[in-house]
Amino acid sequence: MRHLYVMRHAKAKQPSGDMTDHQRPLRKWGKRQAGAMARVLQGWHALEGEIYVSTAARTRETFDAVVAQLPKRTLADQVHFEEALYIFDGDALLEWLKALPDKAERVLIIGHNPALSDLARWLNKEAPYSLPTGSVLHFTMPDTSWSAMERGCAELVGSLVPEEASYPLFKRFAPTPPEYQEDMARRIGDMLEYQCRMVRALEPGVIAGFDVEFLHQYRVNLRRSRAVGESLLSVAKVSGLKKMLKRLKHLGQATSDLRDLDVFLKYQSTSPPPLSARAHQGLKQWLQGCQQAQYQALCQQLSTPEYTEQLQSWQTFIASDEFKEALSTITPKRINKVLDKRIFHQNEDLAALSLDSPDTALHKLRKHVKRIRYLADLNPNTPMTFLSTLKHRQSLLGEYQDLCTRQTWLEAFIESLDSDAEQKRECSSWYASLEVSKQTLHKEVLGLAPLAS
């Protein structure tokens, strides 16, 4: 099977003065685009074969920006700068491609539109009509000679733009956050609609899987929507909302293990555990295997009609007149009344804690702190000092939960080791040291002062 990758150069400057089109360099944004696609090209194995680059400044600089992100790898023996690729006609590009030597089984072309998009459509009619700057398409073809290619002979197996590969690039085109509204009902409605738009906008980046921040933000916006909805239920009667929140909870739960695995793997990288190299590597590979399985399950969920229907139903629900009418009944007084009750129960739970309290007691405390915080966020007049106190408390309890999660995954890994007694011993010793860290945090939680609104 042959593999063909076509990449359009990244965003370039417009010609000025005596500058020719051939001399146009990349913009700063273009260099960021090209750099972001280095992981994509590497992940798709596009850099393992022959690389053909137009001699134009903007295509050469696109290649250079990719290489700059791969300091441990040299591509000097694979790259060919071709004057013939400085073309804009699809038929001419096709003739060039058909003349490639048959020994070239994997080929990357960095060139120009509309030649690339015309070629892509000739290879497969499902290919996009236009390629944005910095984007890449991946085709597979039968293992016949390049000269024997026929229209529609290729399968499009990958299509990605830089803004789906890099969250920092995505942010430039992300939905615009709503402006601050004094009217509480309008403020809450705008917040929920924005979070829903963000969830939908983040989906391509989540599925692409090259920047985990897409998944993090996707999860955050889902969970915030659910938290705001639960806060609304505590202060007003909103018909149908409880059913909708169950759906959001289900969608959010599909990301929980992925989030925990990502946090654990990052912790391993930044704070190497007290394990031998062999045990460390074994645990890392096992966690990555679990992560991949969870990721594939999530991507399958995002591609189902049921998922699309659920989010569309939520979007329709929060835009409905009935929902907006329910929002209009919410007042700061009603929020503060419920808030006072939650703070009272939170302080009771905190006072009942002891060093012998189980992990579940602290997890319950964390959930209640989150509910207090999201409820307090509904009122724009909530003091910032109070919100800061909640944020600190939530962070402390979150750190405790992360330690518990590490223990859970570590315990599962130990069970998977079968007869490897040495690795079991090492991991069990680390498990015990995590328990010591938990006790330190437990004491810090016991020292927290009662909340005061």
C-alpha positions in Angstrom: 0.0 0.0 0.0 1.2 3.5 -0.9 0.8 6.5 1.3 0.5 10.1 0.0 0.4 13.2 2.2 -0.3 16.6 0.8 0.3 19.7 2.9 -0.4 23.2 1.9 2.2 25.8 3.0 1.4 27.7 6.2 0.1 31.3 6.3 2.4 33.6 4.3 2.8 37.4 4.0 1.4 39.2 1.0 4.0 40.5 -1.5 5.2 44.1 -1.0 7.5 46.3 -2.9 9.7 44.3 -5.3 8.9 41.0 -3.6 7.8 38.3 -6.0 5.2 35.6 -5.1 8.0 33.1 -5.0 9.8 35.1 -2.3 6.8 35.5 0.1 7.9 34.4 3.6 5.7 33.0 6.4 3.9 35.2 8.9 4.5 34.5 12.6 1.1 32.8 12.6 2.2 30.6 9.7 5.3 29.5 11.6 3.1 28.6 14.5 0.8 26.6 12.2 3.6 24.7 10.6 5.2 24.0 14.0 1.9 22.6 15.3 1.6 20.2 12.4 5.0 18.6 13.2 3.3 16.2 15.7 0.6 15.4 13.1 3.1 14.6 10.4 5.2 12.5 12.8 2.1 10.7 14.2 0.8 9.9 10.7 4.3 8.6 9.7 4.5 11.2 7.0 8.1 11.9 7.7 9.3 8.3 7.2 9.4 8.4 3.4 10.4 10.9 0.7 9.6 14.6 1.3 9.1 16.9 -1.7 8.9 20.6 -1.2 8.3 23.5 -3.6 11.2 25.9 -3.9 9.0 28.9 -2.9 10.1 30.7 0.3 6.8 29.9 2.1 6.9 26.2 1.4 10.6 25.9 2.4 9.9 27.9 5.6 6.9 25.6 6.3 9.3 22.6 6.1 11.9 24.4 8.3 9.2 25.2 11.0 8.3 21.5 11.1 11.9 20.4 11.4 12.5 22.9 14.2 10.0 21.0 16.3 11.9 17.7 15.8 15.4 18.5 17.2 16.3 14.9 17.6 15.6 14.0 14.0 17.2 14.9 10.8 15.3 14.9 7.5 18.2 16.1 5.3 18.5 12.8 3.4 14.8 12.6 2.7 13.9 16.1 1.5 13.9 17.2 -2.1 13.3 20.8 -3.1 11.5 20.8 -6.4 11.1 23.7 -8.7 8.4 21.7 -10.5 6.2 21.9 -7.4 6.0 25.6 -7.6 2.8 25.2 -9.6 -0.9 26.0 -9.1 -2.4 23.7 -11.7 -3.8 20.3 -10.6 -3.2 18.5 -13.9 0.5 19.5 -13.9 0.9 18.3 -10.3 -0.8 15.0 -11.2 1.7 14.5 -14.1 4.6 15.2 -11.7 3.2 12.7 -9.2 2.8 10.0 -11.9 6.5 10.4 -12.7 7.6 9.4 -9.2 9.8 6.4 -8.9 7.9 3.3 -7.8 10.3 2.7 -4.9 8.8 5.7 -3.2 6.1 4.1 -1.1 5.5 7.0 1.3 5.5 10.5 -0.1 4.9 13.9 1.5 4.3 16.9 -0.8 4.4 20.5 0.6 3.0 22.7 -2.0 0.3 25.2 -3.1 -3.4 25.6 -3.8 -5.3 25.2 -5.9 -3.0 22.5 -7.3 -3.1 20.4 -4.1 -6.9 20.6 -3.6 -7.5 19.8 -7.3 -5.2 16.7 -7.0 -6.9 15.7 -3.8 -10.4 15.8 -5.4 -9.1 13.8 -8.4 -7.7 11.2 -6.0 -10.9 11.0 -3.9 -14.1 13.0 -4.4 -14.7 13.2 -0.7 -11.6 15.3 -0.2 -12.2 19.0 0.7 -12.6 21.5 -2.1 -10.0 23.8 -0.5 -7.1 23.3 1.8 -6.6 25.9 4.5 -3.1 27.0 5.1 -1.0 24.5 7.0 -3.5 21.7 6.6 -2.6 18.1 5.7 -4.4 15.3 3.9 -3.4 11.6 4.1 -4.3 9.2 1.3 -3.7 5.5 0.9 -3.5 3.8 -2.5 -3.1 0.3 -4.0 0.5 -0.8 -4.3 0.7 -0.2 -8.0 3.0 2.1 -9.9 2.5 5.9 -9.5 2.0 6.1 -13.3 -0.9 3.7 -13.1 -3.0 5.9 -10.8 -6.6 6.4 -11.8 -9.2 8.9 -10.8 -10.8 8.0 -7.4 -8.1 5.4 -6.7 -7.2 6.7 -3.2 -8.8 6.4 0.2 -8.8 9.6 2.3 -7.8 8.3 5.8 -6.8 11.6 7.4 -7.6 15.3 7.2 -6.5 17.9 9.7 -6.0 21.7 10.0 -3.6 23.3 12.4 -6.4 24.7 14.5 -7.5 21.1 15.3 -4.0 20.0 16.2 -3.1 22.8 18.6 -5.3 24.3 21.3 -3.4 27.7 21.3 -4.2 28.0 17.6 -7.8 27.0 18.1 -8.3 29.7 20.7 -8.0 32.4 18.0 -11.1 31.1 16.2 -13.0 29.7 19.2 -16.5 31.0 20.1 -16.3 34.4 21.7 -17.2 34.5 25.4 -20.3 36.4 26.3 -20.0 39.9 27.6 -20.7 40.5 31.3 -24.5 41.0 31.8 -26.0 42.8 34.9 -29.3 40.9 34.2 -28.8 37.6 36.0 -31.1 35.6 33.7 -29.4 36.9 30.6 -26.0 36.2 32.1 -26.8 32.6 33.0 -28.4 31.9 29.6 -25.5 33.4 27.7 -23.0 31.4 29.8 -24.8 28.1 29.0 -25.1 28.8 25.3 -21.4 29.7 25.1 -20.4 26.5 26.9 -22.5 24.5 24.5 -20.9 26.2 21.5 -17.5 25.5 22.9 -18.2 21.8 23.4 -19.2 21.5 19.7 -16.2 23.6 18.5 -13.7 21.5 20.6 -14.9 18.1 19.3 -12.6 18.0 16.2 -9.6 18.7 18.3 -10.6 16.0 20.8 -11.0 13.4 18.0 -7.7 14.5 16.4 -6.0 13.7 19.7 -2.8 15.7 19.2 -3.3 18.2 22.0 -4.8 16.9 25.2 -5.9 20.5 26.1 -8.8 20.0 23.7 -10.1 17.1 25.9 -9.5 19.1 29.1 -11.5 22.1 27.8 -14.2 19.8 26.4 -14.6 18.2 29.8 -14.5 21.5 31.6 -17.3 23.0 29.5 -19.5 19.9 29.8 -19.0 19.8 33.6 -19.6 23.5 34.0 -22.8 23.3 32.0 -24.0 20.5 34.3 -22.9 22.3 37.4 -24.7 25.5 36.4 -27.8 23.5 35.6 -27.7 21.7 39.0 -27.4 25.1 40.7 -30.4 26.3 38.8 -32.4 23.3 40.0 -31.6 24.2 43.6 -33.2 27.6 43.3 -35.9 27.3 40.7 -38.4 24.9 39.1 -37.2 24.2 35.6 -39.3 21.6 33.8 -37.2 19.0 31.9 -33.9 20.2 33.2 -33.3 17.2 35.4 -33.5 14.9 32.5 -31.2 17.0 30.4 -28.6 17.1 33.2 -28.6 13.3 33.3 -27.5 13.3 29.7 -24.8 15.8 30.4 -23.6 13.7 33.3 -23.3 10.7 31.0 -21.3 12.6 28.4 -19.0 14.0 31.1 -18.4 10.6 32.6 -17.0 9.3 29.3 -14.0 11.7 29.9 -13.3 11.0 33.6 -10.8 8.1 33.3 -9.1 9.9 30.4 -8.6 12.9 32.6 -7.2 10.9 35.5 -4.9 8.9 33.2 -3.5 12.1 31.6 -2.9 13.6 35.1 -1.1 10.4 36.2 1.1 10.3 33.1 2.0 13.9 33.4 2.9 13.4 37.1 5.1 10.5 36.1 7.0 12.8 33.6 7.4 15.7 35.9 7.9 13.9 39.2 9.4 10.5 38.5 8.1 7.9 41.0 10.4 5.9 43.3 10.5 3.0 40.9 13.3 1.2 38.9 13.5 2.1 35.2 11.9 -1.2 34.3 9.0 -0.8 36.7 8.5 2.9 35.7 8.5 2.0 32.0 6.1 -0.9 32.5 3.7 1.3 34.4 3.9 4.0 31.8 3.2 1.6 28.9 0.3 0.0 30.8 -1.3 3.4 31.6 -0.9 4.5 27.9 -2.6 1.3 26.8 -5.5 2.1 29.2 -5.5 5.7 27.9 -5.7 4.6 24.3 -8.6 2.3 24.9 -10.5 5.0 26.7 -9.8 7.5 24.0 -11.0 5.2 21.3 -14.2 4.6 23.2 -14.7 8.4 23.5 -14.2 9.0 19.8 -16.7 6.3 19.0 -19.2 8.0 21.3 -18.6 11.4 19.6 -19.3 9.9 16.2 -22.7 8.4 17.0 -26.1 10.0 16.0 -27.2 9.7 19.6 -24.4 11.9 20.8 -25.3 14.6 18.2 -29.0 14.4 19.2 -28.3 14.7 22.9 -26.2 17.9 22.4 -28.7 19.3 19.9 -31.5 18.7 22.4 -29.5 20.5 25.1 -28.8 23.5 22.8 -32.5 23.7 21.9 -33.6 23.4 25.5 -31.4 26.3 26.8 -32.5 28.5 23.9 -36.3 27.8 24.5 -38.7 30.5 25.8 -39.7 28.1 28.7 -36.1 27.9 29.9 -35.6 31.7 29.7 -38.8 32.2 31.6 -37.6 29.9 34.3 -34.3 31.8 34.5 -36.2 35.1 35.0 -37.5 33.8 38.4 -33.9 33.5 39.8 -32.9 36.3 42.1 -29.8 37.0 44.3 -32.0 36.5 47.4 -33.0 33.0 46.3 -29.4 32.1 45.4 -28.1 33.3 48.8 -30.8 31.4 50.7 -29.7 28.1 49.1 -26.1 29.1 49.4 -26.4 29.7 53.2 -27.9 26.2 53.6 -25.1 24.6 51.6 -22.4 26.4 53.5 -24.0 25.3 56.8 -24.0 21.7 55.7 -20.4 22.0 54.4 -19.2 23.3 57.8 -21.0 20.5 59.5 -19.3 17.9 57.3 -15.9 19.6 57.9 -16.4 19.6 61.7 -17.3 15.9 61.6 -14.0 15.0 59.9 -11.3 13.2 61.8 -8.0 11.5 60.9 -9.9 8.2 60.7 -12.5 9.5 58.2 -12.5 7.5 55.0 -11.5 8.9 51.6 -15.1 9.0 50.6 -15.8 11.7 53.3 -13.2 14.0 51.7 -14.5 13.3 48.2 -18.0 14.2 49.4 -16.6 17.4 50.9 -15.0 18.3 47.5 -18.2 17.8 45.6 -20.1 20.0 48.0 -17.4 22.7 47.7 -17.8 22.6 43.9 -21.6 23.0 44.2 -21.2 25.9 46.5 -18.7 27.6 44.2 -20.9 27.1 41.0 -23.9 28.4 42.9 -22.0 31.4 44.1 -20.8 32.1 40.6 -24.4 32.6 39.5 -24.5 35.8 41.5 -22.2 38.5 40.0 -22.1 40.3 43.4 -20.5 37.4 45.2 -17.3 38.7 46.9 -14.1 37.7 45.2 -12.5 36.8 48.5 -15.2 34.2 49.1 -14.7 32.7 45.6 -10.9 32.6 46.2 -11.4 30.7 49.4 -13.6 28.2 47.6 -11.1 27.8 44.8 -8.2 27.1 47.2 -10.3 24.6 49.1 -11.4 22.9 45.9 -7.8 22.7 44.8 -6.6 21.1 48.1 -9.4 18.5 48.0 -8.7 17.9 44.3 -5.1 17.2 45.0 -6.2 14.6 47.6 -8.5 13.0 45.1 -5.7 12.8 42.5 -3.6 10.9 45.1 -6.5 8.5 45.6 -6.8 8.1 41.8 -3.1 7.3 41.5 -3.5 4.6 44.1 -6.5 3.1 42.2 -4.7 2.9 38.9 -1.5 1.6 40.7 -3.5 -1.1 42.4 -5.0 -2.2 39.0 -1.5 -2.3 37.5 -0.2 -4.4 40.4 -3.0 -6.9 39.8 -2.1 -7.0 36.1 1.6 -8.0 36.8 0.8 -11.7 37.6 4.1 -13.3 38.7 6.4 -10.3 38.5 7.1 -10.2 42.2 9.8 -7.5 42.1 7.7 -5.0 40.2 4.8 -5.8 42.6 7.0 -5.1 45.6 8.2 -1.7 44.1 4.7 -0.5 43.2 3.3 -1.6 46.6 6.0 0.4 48.3 5.1 3.4 46.3 1.4 2.9 47.0 2.3 3.1 50.7 4.2 6.3 50.3 1.2 7.8 48.5 -0.8 7.0 51.6 1.6 9.1 53.7 1.1 12.0 51.3 -2.6 11.6 51.6 -2.4 11.8 55.4 -0.5 15.1 55.2 -3.2 16.6 53.0 -5.9 15.1 55.3 -4.4 17.0 58.2 -4.4 20.2 56.2 -8.1 19.8 55.3 -8.8 19.3 59.0 -7.2 22.6 59.7 -9.5 24.5 57.3 -11.6 27.2 58.9 -15.4 27.1 58.6 -16.8 28.8 55.4 -18.4 32.2 55.9 -20.3 33.7 53.0 
